Amino acid sequence: MKKLLAIFVLGLLWCGNVYAGSVKGVGVCGLQSQLADMSDAGMSIKIAVFAKVKDTDKENCKKILGVLTEAQKKGNNKFEEHIKNIMVEAKFKSDVEVNISKFRMNWMQDCGRATWGFELGGVINVCEAMEPYKLYLFAIHGKPTVTKLIFDKTLDNDQAYEELKNQLN
């Protein structure tokens, strides 16, 4: 019984480490939606727009979220077009509705937790595949995760934030 309990505890610790984020010192900033599709109850259906940042870089995270939430509020913009395009690519069913105004904010969240449920070619933590301070869009409707780099410039200066605003509005 003690051996079984020890194996169970070790298993829990290992699982916790897998999802805790194998990339130390980084987190994500962005928006995420968990969608419910009753016809596919066991299927993961998510959309997220993330930038990987240093876990201490609150200033840039705040700017990234500011641009994204502004685009989220406006509606009928290029941000919404990006969302619709990735839904098509991820083969979302036509009855799956996405309301971008209901996307949740991810503020300096641990990579493992924020990206849990997204799988990229068997990699559990998609943060490993992201370049720092670049904006990515993810969608999953079952498997695999569809990934798009939607802003290829480094989000660490005012000019880049202005260009991102223009691209999303």
C-alpha positions in Angstrom: 0.0 0.0 0.0 2.9 2.4 0.8 4.4 1.7 -2.6 1.2 2.4 -4.3 0.8 5.7 -2.4 4.4 6.7 -3.2 3.9 6.0 -6.9 0.7 8.0 -6.8 2.4 11.0 -5.2 5.3 10.8 -7.6 2.8 10.7 -10.5 1.1 13.8 -9.3 4.3 15.6 -8.9 5.4 14.7 -12.4 2.1 15.7 -13.9 2.3 19.0 -12.0 5.8 19.7 -13.4 4.7 18.9 -17.0 1.9 21.5 -16.9 3.8 24.0 -14.6 5.6 25.3 -17.6 8.9 23.9 -18.7 10.0 27.4 -19.7 11.1 29.1 -16.5 11.0 32.8 -16.1 8.3 33.4 -18.8 4.6 33.8 -18.9 1.9 34.8 -21.4 -0.2 37.9 -21.8 -3.2 37.8 -24.0 -6.8 36.8 -24.4 -8.4 33.4 -24.3 -11.8 31.8 -24.9 -13.0 28.4 -23.7 -15.9 27.5 -25.9 -18.5 24.9 -25.1 -19.8 22.6 -27.9 -22.2 20.1 -26.4 -22.1 17.8 -29.5 -18.4 17.2 -28.8 -18.3 17.1 -25.0 -14.9 15.5 -24.8 -13.3 17.7 -27.4 -11.1 20.7 -26.5 -12.4 23.8 -28.2 -10.4 26.9 -27.6 -9.1 30.1 -29.1 -6.3 32.3 -27.7 -4.1 35.1 -28.7 -0.8 35.1 -26.7 2.5 36.8 -26.5 5.3 35.1 -24.4 6.9 37.6 -22.1 9.4 37.6 -19.2 7.4 36.8 -16.0 8.5 40.1 -14.5 7.7 42.4 -17.5 4.4 43.8 -16.3 4.8 47.0 -18.3 4.9 45.3 -21.7 2.2 42.9 -20.7 0.0 45.8 -19.8 0.6 47.4 -23.2 -0.1 44.1 -25.1 -3.3 43.6 -23.2 -4.3 47.2 -23.8 -4.0 46.8 -27.6 -5.8 43.5 -27.5 -8.7 44.6 -25.3 -9.1 47.7 -27.4 -9.4 45.6 -30.6 -11.7 43.2 -28.7 -14.2 46.0 -27.8 -14.4 47.6 -31.3 -15.9 44.6 -33.2 -16.1 44.2 -36.9 -12.3 44.7 -37.2 -9.3 42.8 -38.4 -8.9 41.1 -35.0 -12.3 39.5 -35.5 -11.3 38.6 -39.0 -8.2 36.8 -37.7 -10.4 34.9 -35.2 -12.8 33.8 -38.0 -10.0 32.7 -40.3 -8.3 30.5 -37.7 -11.7 29.0 -36.8 -12.1 27.9 -40.4 -8.5 26.5 -40.5 -9.1 24.6 -37.3 -12.3 23.2 -38.8 -14.7 24.6 -36.3 -18.3 23.5 -37.0 -20.6 26.2 -38.3 -22.7 26.1 -35.2 -19.8 27.1 -32.9 -20.1 30.7 -32.1 -17.3 32.9 -30.9 -18.0 36.1 -29.1 -14.6 38.0 -28.9 -16.0 40.3 -26.3 -16.1 37.4 -23.8 -12.5 36.4 -24.2 -10.7 36.2 -20.8 -7.6 38.2 -20.1 -4.4 36.3 -19.3 -2.2 38.7 -17.2 1.3 37.4 -16.7 0.0 33.9 -16.4 2.3 30.9 -16.2 2.8 29.4 -19.6 1.8 25.9 -18.6 -1.5 26.9 -17.1 -2.4 29.4 -19.7 -1.8 27.1 -22.7 -3.1 23.9 -21.1 -5.2 22.0 -23.6 -3.4 23.4 -26.6 -1.1 20.8 -28.1 1.4 21.6 -30.8 2.7 18.5 -32.6 2.7 16.5 -29.4 4.3 19.4 -27.4 2.2 20.1 -24.3 3.6 23.5 -23.6 3.1 25.7 -26.7 5.2 28.4 -25.0 8.3 26.5 -26.1 7.4 27.0 -29.7 6.7 30.8 -29.3 9.2 33.5 -29.9 9.3 36.0 -27.1 7.3 39.2 -27.5 5.6 38.1 -30.8 1.9 37.7 -31.0 0.4 34.3 -31.8 -3.1 33.1 -32.4 -4.1 29.5 -31.4 -7.2 27.5 -32.1 -8.1 24.0 -31.3 -11.2 22.0 -32.2 -10.1 18.5 -31.3 -6.5 18.1 -32.6 -4.1 19.4 -33.7 -3.7 23.0 -32.6 -3.6 25.5 -35.4 -1.1 28.3 -34.8 -0.6 31.6 -36.6 2.0 34.2 -36.0 -0.1 37.3 -36.4 2.5 40.0 -35.5 6.1 39.2 -36.4 7.7 42.2 -34.8 9.0 42.3 -31.2 6.4 43.9 -28.9 8.8 45.9 -26.8 8.6 49.5 -28.1 5.9 52.1 -28.8 6.3 51.9 -32.6 5.5 48.1 -32.5 2.4 48.7 -30.4 1.2 51.3 -32.8 1.7 49.0 -35.8 -0.2 46.2 -33.9 -3.1 48.6 -33.2 -3.3 49.4 -36.9 -3.1 45.8 -37.8 -5.9 44.7 -35.5 -8.4 47.6 -35.9 
